[in-house]
């Protein structure tokens, strides 16, 4: 069963290294209205476009979503 993008991203929380992946994962964890069950690129991308948490978050999302799709297939 394919996990949601949110669950995929939780692997980056708690990392000692800082980076866009950790920053986005931490923000997603704290953002209560984030669509946590979604696998849909369009739904997630649209949400981030309207609630972008930091500069470069959309670029980080695009890169991470591509990796997510490769790993979850």
Chimera marker file (.cmm) of the C-alpha trace (Angstrom):
<marker_set name="trace">
<marker id="1" x="0.000" y="0.000" z="0.000" r="1" g="1" b="0" radius="0.5"/>
<marker id="2" x="1.310" y="3.410" z="-0.950" r="1" g="1" b="0" radius="0.5"/>
<marker id="3" x="1.889" y="5.766" z="1.950" r="1" g="1" b="0" radius="0.5"/>
<marker id="4" x="0.907" y="9.412" z="1.804" r="1" g="1" b="0" radius="0.5"/>
<marker id="5" x="3.459" y="12.076" z="0.942" r="1" g="1" b="0" radius="0.5"/>
<marker id="6" x="3.176" y="13.352" z="4.513" r="1" g="1" b="0" radius="0.5"/>
<marker id="7" x="4.191" y="9.966" z="5.920" r="1" g="1" b="0" radius="0.5"/>
<marker id="8" x="7.042" y="9.771" z="3.429" r="1" g="1" b="0" radius="0.5"/>
<marker id="9" x="8.268" y="13.195" z="4.595" r="1" g="1" b="0" radius="0.5"/>
<marker id="10" x="8.261" y="12.290" z="8.284" r="1" g="1" b="0" radius="0.5"/>
<marker id="11" x="11.547" y="10.413" z="7.719" r="1" g="1" b="0" radius="0.5"/>
<marker id="12" x="13.240" y="13.824" z="7.560" r="1" g="1" b="0" radius="0.5"/>
<marker id="13" x="11.965" y="15.037" z="10.945" r="1" g="1" b="0" radius="0.5"/>
<marker id="14" x="14.414" y="14.907" z="13.799" r="1" g="1" b="0" radius="0.5"/>
<marker id="15" x="17.456" y="14.760" z="11.553" r="1" g="1" b="0" radius="0.5"/>
<marker id="16" x="20.482" y="16.437" z="13.058" r="1" g="1" b="0" radius="0.5"/>
<marker id="17" x="21.385" y="17.874" z="9.666" r="1" g="1" b="0" radius="0.5"/>
<marker id="18" x="19.490" y="20.961" z="8.624" r="1" g="1" b="0" radius="0.5"/>
<marker id="19" x="18.183" y="21.410" z="5.128" r="1" g="1" b="0" radius="0.5"/>
<marker id="20" x="15.104" y="22.098" z="3.062" r="1" g="1" b="0" radius="0.5"/>
<marker id="21" x="13.869" y="18.526" z="3.538" r="1" g="1" b="0" radius="0.5"/>
<marker id="22" x="13.919" y="18.795" z="7.328" r="1" g="1" b="0" radius="0.5"/>
<marker id="23" x="12.502" y="22.306" z="7.262" r="1" g="1" b="0" radius="0.5"/>
<marker id="24" x="9.592" y="21.232" z="5.057" r="1" g="1" b="0" radius="0.5"/>
<marker id="25" x="8.931" y="18.066" z="7.095" r="1" g="1" b="0" radius="0.5"/>
<marker id="26" x="8.939" y="20.002" z="10.371" r="1" g="1" b="0" radius="0.5"/>
<marker id="27" x="6.559" y="22.592" z="8.918" r="1" g="1" b="0" radius="0.5"/>
<marker id="28" x="4.221" y="19.883" z="7.577" r="1" g="1" b="0" radius="0.5"/>
<marker id="29" x="4.136" y="18.269" z="11.025" r="1" g="1" b="0" radius="0.5"/>
<marker id="30" x="3.177" y="21.564" z="12.686" r="1" g="1" b="0" radius="0.5"/>
<marker id="31" x="0.696" y="22.625" z="9.953" r="1" g="1" b="0" radius="0.5"/>
<marker id="32" x="-2.583" y="21.134" z="11.182" r="1" g="1" b="0" radius="0.5"/>
<marker id="33" x="-4.487" y="21.803" z="7.966" r="1" g="1" b="0" radius="0.5"/>
<marker id="34" x="-1.873" y="20.184" z="5.680" r="1" g="1" b="0" radius="0.5"/>
<marker id="35" x="-3.535" y="17.421" z="3.596" r="1" g="1" b="0" radius="0.5"/>
<marker id="36" x="-1.763" y="14.594" z="5.448" r="1" g="1" b="0" radius="0.5"/>
<marker id="37" x="-3.520" y="11.711" z="3.671" r="1" g="1" b="0" radius="0.5"/>
<marker id="38" x="-2.947" y="12.992" z="0.141" r="1" g="1" b="0" radius="0.5"/>
<marker id="39" x="-0.814" y="11.352" z="-2.534" r="1" g="1" b="0" radius="0.5"/>
<marker id="40" x="-1.903" y="13.856" z="-5.198" r="1" g="1" b="0" radius="0.5"/>
<marker id="41" x="0.764" y="16.166" z="-6.595" r="1" g="1" b="0" radius="0.5"/>
<marker id="42" x="-1.863" y="18.725" z="-7.640" r="1" g="1" b="0" radius="0.5"/>
<marker id="43" x="-3.546" y="18.867" z="-4.242" r="1" g="1" b="0" radius="0.5"/>
<marker id="44" x="-0.251" y="19.124" z="-2.346" r="1" g="1" b="0" radius="0.5"/>
<marker id="45" x="1.280" y="21.623" z="-4.750" r="1" g="1" b="0" radius="0.5"/>
<marker id="46" x="-1.780" y="23.861" z="-4.632" r="1" g="1" b="0" radius="0.5"/>
<marker id="47" x="-1.764" y="23.794" z="-0.833" r="1" g="1" b="0" radius="0.5"/>
<marker id="48" x="1.912" y="24.751" z="-0.732" r="1" g="1" b="0" radius="0.5"/>
<marker id="49" x="1.395" y="27.529" z="-3.285" r="1" g="1" b="0" radius="0.5"/>
<marker id="50" x="-1.129" y="29.137" z="-0.934" r="1" g="1" b="0" radius="0.5"/>
<marker id="51" x="0.713" y="28.374" z="2.322" r="1" g="1" b="0" radius="0.5"/>
<marker id="52" x="4.360" y="28.441" z="1.300" r="1" g="1" b="0" radius="0.5"/>
<marker id="53" x="6.298" y="28.195" z="4.565" r="1" g="1" b="0" radius="0.5"/>
<marker id="54" x="9.698" y="29.503" z="3.371" r="1" g="1" b="0" radius="0.5"/>
<marker id="55" x="11.516" y="30.604" z="0.211" r="1" g="1" b="0" radius="0.5"/>
<marker id="56" x="12.389" y="27.578" z="-1.877" r="1" g="1" b="0" radius="0.5"/>
<marker id="57" x="9.749" y="25.321" z="-0.337" r="1" g="1" b="0" radius="0.5"/>
<marker id="58" x="8.016" y="24.700" z="-3.679" r="1" g="1" b="0" radius="0.5"/>
<marker id="59" x="11.288" y="23.710" z="-5.368" r="1" g="1" b="0" radius="0.5"/>
<marker id="60" x="12.083" y="21.410" z="-2.440" r="1" g="1" b="0" radius="0.5"/>
<marker id="61" x="8.588" y="19.919" z="-2.669" r="1" g="1" b="0" radius="0.5"/>
<marker id="62" x="8.941" y="19.231" z="-6.411" r="1" g="1" b="0" radius="0.5"/>
<marker id="63" x="12.262" y="17.463" z="-5.889" r="1" g="1" b="0" radius="0.5"/>
<marker id="64" x="10.999" y="15.465" z="-2.912" r="1" g="1" b="0" radius="0.5"/>
<marker id="65" x="7.740" y="14.518" z="-4.611" r="1" g="1" b="0" radius="0.5"/>
<marker id="66" x="9.675" y="13.096" z="-7.556" r="1" g="1" b="0" radius="0.5"/>
<marker id="67" x="11.742" y="10.956" z="-5.173" r="1" g="1" b="0" radius="0.5"/>
<marker id="68" x="8.566" y="9.943" z="-3.332" r="1" g="1" b="0" radius="0.5"/>
<marker id="69" x="6.988" y="8.713" z="-6.568" r="1" g="1" b="0" radius="0.5"/>
<marker id="70" x="10.094" y="6.718" z="-7.495" r="1" g="1" b="0" radius="0.5"/>
<marker id="71" x="10.307" y="5.057" z="-4.073" r="1" g="1" b="0" radius="0.5"/>
<marker id="72" x="6.593" y="4.379" z="-3.682" r="1" g="1" b="0" radius="0.5"/>
<marker id="73" x="6.005" y="2.720" z="-7.063" r="1" g="1" b="0" radius="0.5"/>
<link id1="1" id2="2" r="1" g="1" b="0" radius="0.2"/>
<link id1="2" id2="3" r="1" g="1" b="0" radius="0.2"/>
<link id1="3" id2="4" r="1" g="1" b="0" radius="0.2"/>
<link id1="4" id2="5" r="1" g="1" b="0" radius="0.2"/>
<link id1="5" id2="6" r="1" g="1" b="0" radius="0.2"/>
<link id1="6" id2="7" r="1" g="1" b="0" radius="0.2"/>
<link id1="7" id2="8" r="1" g="1" b="0" radius="0.2"/>
<link id1="8" id2="9" r="1" g="1" b="0" radius="0.2"/>
<link id1="9" id2="10" r="1" g="1" b="0" radius="0.2"/>
<link id1="10" id2="11" r="1" g="1" b="0" radius="0.2"/>
<link id1="11" id2="12" r="1" g="1" b="0" radius="0.2"/>
<link id1="12" id2="13" r="1" g="1" b="0" radius="0.2"/>
<link id1="13" id2="14" r="1" g="1" b="0" radius="0.2"/>
<link id1="14" id2="15" r="1" g="1" b="0" radius="0.2"/>
<link id1="15" id2="16" r="1" g="1" b="0" radius="0.2"/>
<link id1="16" id2="17" r="1" g="1" b="0" radius="0.2"/>
<link id1="17" id2="18" r="1" g="1" b="0" radius="0.2"/>
<link id1="18" id2="19" r="1" g="1" b="0" radius="0.2"/>
<link id1="19" id2="20" r="1" g="1" b="0" radius="0.2"/>
<link id1="20" id2="21" r="1" g="1" b="0" radius="0.2"/>
<link id1="21" id2="22" r="1" g="1" b="0" radius="0.2"/>
<link id1="22" id2="23" r="1" g="1" b="0" radius="0.2"/>
<link id1="23" id2="24" r="1" g="1" b="0" radius="0.2"/>
<link id1="24" id2="25" r="1" g="1" b="0" radius="0.2"/>
<link id1="25" id2="26" r="1" g="1" b="0" radius="0.2"/>
<link id1="26" id2="27" r="1" g="1" b="0" radius="0.2"/>
<link id1="27" id2="28" r="1" g="1" b="0" radius="0.2"/>
<link id1="28" id2="29" r="1" g="1" b="0" radius="0.2"/>
<link id1="29" id2="30" r="1" g="1" b="0" radius="0.2"/>
<link id1="30" id2="31" r="1" g="1" b="0" radius="0.2"/>
<link id1="31" id2="32" r="1" g="1" b="0" radius="0.2"/>
<link id1="32" id2="33" r="1" g="1" b="0" radius="0.2"/>
<link id1="33" id2="34" r="1" g="1" b="0" radius="0.2"/>
<link id1="34" id2="35" r="1" g="1" b="0" radius="0.2"/>
<link id1="35" id2="36" r="1" g="1" b="0" radius="0.2"/>
<link id1="36" id2="37" r="1" g="1" b="0" radius="0.2"/>
<link id1="37" id2="38" r="1" g="1" b="0" radius="0.2"/>
<link id1="38" id2="39" r="1" g="1" b="0" radius="0.2"/>
<link id1="39" id2="40" r="1" g="1" b="0" radius="0.2"/>
<link id1="40" id2="41" r="1" g="1" b="0" radius="0.2"/>
<link id1="41" id2="42" r="1" g="1" b="0" radius="0.2"/>
<link id1="42" id2="43" r="1" g="1" b="0" radius="0.2"/>
<link id1="43" id2="44" r="1" g="1" b="0" radius="0.2"/>
<link id1="44" id2="45" r="1" g="1" b="0" radius="0.2"/>
<link id1="45" id2="46" r="1" g="1" b="0" radius="0.2"/>
<link id1="46" id2="47" r="1" g="1" b="0" radius="0.2"/>
<link id1="47" id2="48" r="1" g="1" b="0" radius="0.2"/>
<link id1="48" id2="49" r="1" g="1" b="0" radius="0.2"/>
<link id1="49" id2="50" r="1" g="1" b="0" radius="0.2"/>
<link id1="50" id2="51" r="1" g="1" b="0" radius="0.2"/>
<link id1="51" id2="52" r="1" g="1" b="0" radius="0.2"/>
<link id1="52" id2="53" r="1" g="1" b="0" radius="0.2"/>
<link id1="53" id2="54" r="1" g="1" b="0" radius="0.2"/>
<link id1="54" id2="55" r="1" g="1" b="0" radius="0.2"/>
<link id1="55" id2="56" r="1" g="1" b="0" radius="0.2"/>
<link id1="56" id2="57" r="1" g="1" b="0" radius="0.2"/>
<link id1="57" id2="58" r="1" g="1" b="0" radius="0.2"/>
<link id1="58" id2="59" r="1" g="1" b="0" radius="0.2"/>
<link id1="59" id2="60" r="1" g="1" b="0" radius="0.2"/>
<link id1="60" id2="61" r="1" g="1" b="0" radius="0.2"/>
<link id1="61" id2="62" r="1" g="1" b="0" radius="0.2"/>
<link id1="62" id2="63" r="1" g="1" b="0" radius="0.2"/>
<link id1="63" id2="64" r="1" g="1" b="0" radius="0.2"/>
<link id1="64" id2="65" r="1" g="1" b="0" radius="0.2"/>
<link id1="65" id2="66" r="1" g="1" b="0" radius="0.2"/>
<link id1="66" id2="67" r="1" g="1" b="0" radius="0.2"/>
<link id1="67" id2="68" r="1" g="1" b="0" radius="0.2"/>
<link id1="68" id2="69" r="1" g="1" b="0" radius="0.2"/>
<link id1="69" id2="70" r="1" g="1" b="0" radius="0.2"/>
<link id1="70" id2="71" r="1" g="1" b="0" radius="0.2"/>
<link id1="71" id2="72" r="1" g="1" b="0" radius="0.2"/>
<link id1="72" id2="73" r="1" g="1" b="0" radius="0.2"/>
</marker_set>
